[in-house]
Amino acid sequence: MCPLVRVSFKRGTSVIGNPIHLQLTCMLLFDSQFNKLSIAVELAGGTPMLIEEGGEEEEELILQKTTCVMTCDPADPSQRLTDNAVEWINRVQEMLQT
């Protein structure tokens, strides 16, 4: 579960300057996703990481409570993923479902 700050839109409540994500590491699994979302993650107080292919270290990071994984559909041909990247995404999805 990602740690989030509650936002209130009641009159007299200020939400300016409150980060949405508190020191959240956001793992993005392919480059165009990283290019589109990394600045938004940074502005929200998080750390974007591009992990197109991974190993044991990345697997440990995925399972931490402060990590959010932005997954994708490996079958989507518009993403132009390598075979290794597709295998990695499938492994990530399996880890997150267990």
Backbone hydrogen bonds in HBPLUS format (Angstrom, degrees):
<---DONOR---> <-ACCEPTOR-->    atom                        ^
c    i                          cat <-CA-CA->   ^        H-A-AA   ^      H-
h    n   atom  resd res      DA  || num        DHA   H-A  angle D-A-AA Bond
n    s   type  num  typ     dist DA aas  dist angle  dist       angle   num
A0005-VAL N   A0020-ILE O   3.31 MM  15  5.48 148.1  2.42 143.1 148.7     1
A0013-THR N   A0010-LYS O   3.19 MM   3  5.77 150.3  2.28 141.5 140.0     2
A0018-ASN N   A0015-VAL O   3.30 MM   3  5.69 166.5  2.32 125.2 127.1     3
A0021-HIS N   A0044-ALA O   3.36 MM  23  5.76 151.3  2.45 142.0 149.6     4
A0047-THR N   A0024-LEU O   2.77 MM  23  6.20 154.0  1.83 155.1 161.8     5
A0025-THR N   A0066-THR O   2.81 MM  41  6.12 171.4  1.82 167.9 169.6     6
A0068-CYS N   A0025-THR O   2.77 MM  43  6.12 161.1  1.80 159.1 163.9     7
A0026-CYS N   A0047-THR O   2.85 MM  21  5.95 159.5  1.89 140.7 147.7     8
A0049-MET N   A0026-CYS O   2.89 MM  23  6.09 147.5  1.99 161.8 156.6     9
A0027-MET N   A0068-CYS O   2.76 MM  41  6.16 152.4  1.84 157.1 166.0    10
A0070-MET N   A0027-MET O   2.85 MM  43  6.05 174.1  1.85 168.7 169.9    11
A0028-LEU N   A0049-MET O   2.78 MM  21  5.99 173.2  1.78 174.0 175.0    12
A0051-ILE N   A0028-LEU O   2.98 MM  23  6.20 165.1  2.00 165.2 170.1    13
A0034-PHE N   A0030-PHE O   3.08 MM   4  6.37 152.5  2.16 148.0 156.6    14
A0035-ASN N   A0031-ASP O   2.85 MM   4  6.12 161.5  1.89 154.7 159.2    15
A0036-LYS N   A0032-SER O   3.10 MM   4  6.23 149.1  2.20 139.7 146.8    16
A0037-LEU N   A0033-GLN O   3.00 MM   4  6.06 153.6  2.07 149.6 156.4    17
A0038-SER N   A0034-PHE O   2.92 MM   4  5.28 154.5  1.99 148.8 149.7    18
A0041-VAL N   A0037-LEU O   3.05 MM   4  6.32 156.8  2.10 157.2 164.0    19
A0042-GLU N   A0038-SER O   3.00 MM   4  6.26 161.3  2.03 150.8 155.5    20
A0043-LEU N   A0039-ILE O   2.89 MM   4  6.09 162.9  1.92 150.6 155.1    21
A0044-ALA N   A0040-ALA O   3.06 MM   4  6.18 135.1  2.27 137.7 148.9    22
A0044-ALA N   A0041-VAL O   3.19 MM   3  5.14 130.4  2.45  93.7 107.0    23
A0046-GLY N   A0041-VAL O   2.86 MM   5  5.15 156.7  1.91 153.8 148.0    24
A0045-GLY N   A0042-GLU O   2.96 MM   3  5.18 160.0  2.00 110.1 114.6    25
A0059-GLU N   A0055-GLY O   3.03 MM   4  6.23 150.5  2.12 147.4 156.4    26
A0060-GLU N   A0056-GLU O   3.06 MM   4  6.34 151.6  2.14 149.7 155.7    27
A0061-LEU N   A0057-GLU O   3.16 MM   4  6.45 155.0  2.22 144.4 151.1    28
A0062-ILE N   A0058-GLU O   2.96 MM   4  6.20 152.9  2.03 149.9 156.6    29
A0064-GLN N   A0061-LEU O   3.20 MM   3  5.44 166.1  2.22 110.0 114.2    30
A0067-THR N   A0064-GLN O   3.27 MM   3  5.54 153.6  2.35 116.6 115.6    31
A0076-ASP N   A0073-ASP O   3.08 MM   3  5.59 167.7  2.10 119.1 123.0    32
A0079-GLN N   A0076-ASP O   3.28 MM   3  6.01 167.3  2.29 119.7 123.5    33
A0080-ARG N   A0077-PRO O   3.34 MM   3  5.69 157.0  2.40 109.7 115.4    34
A0086-VAL N   A0082-THR O   2.97 MM   4  6.28 157.9  2.02 153.2 158.7    35
A0087-GLU N   A0083-ASP O   3.01 MM   4  6.24 159.2  2.05 146.6 152.2    36
A0088-TRP N   A0084-ASN O   2.94 MM   4  6.15 153.9  2.01 144.2 151.4    37
A0089-ILE N   A0085-ALA O   2.89 MM   4  6.13 163.6  1.92 153.9 157.5    38
A0090-ASN N   A0086-VAL O   3.00 MM   4  6.18 163.6  2.02 150.3 154.9    39
A0091-ARG N   A0087-GLU O   2.98 MM   4  6.20 152.1  2.06 143.2 151.1    40
A0092-VAL N   A0088-TRP O   2.86 MM   4  6.15 156.2  1.92 152.2 159.0    41
A0093-GLN N   A0089-ILE O   2.92 MM   4  6.15 164.3  1.94 153.8 157.6    42
A0094-GLU N   A0090-ASN O   3.00 MM   4  6.23 152.9  2.08 144.0 151.2    43
A0095-MET N   A0091-ARG O   2.97 MM   4  6.25 157.1  2.02 148.4 154.3    44
A0096-LEU N   A0092-VAL O   2.99 MM   4  6.24 157.5  2.04 154.0 159.8    45
A0097-GLN N   A0093-GLN O   3.11 MM   4  6.23 137.3  2.30 140.1 150.5    46
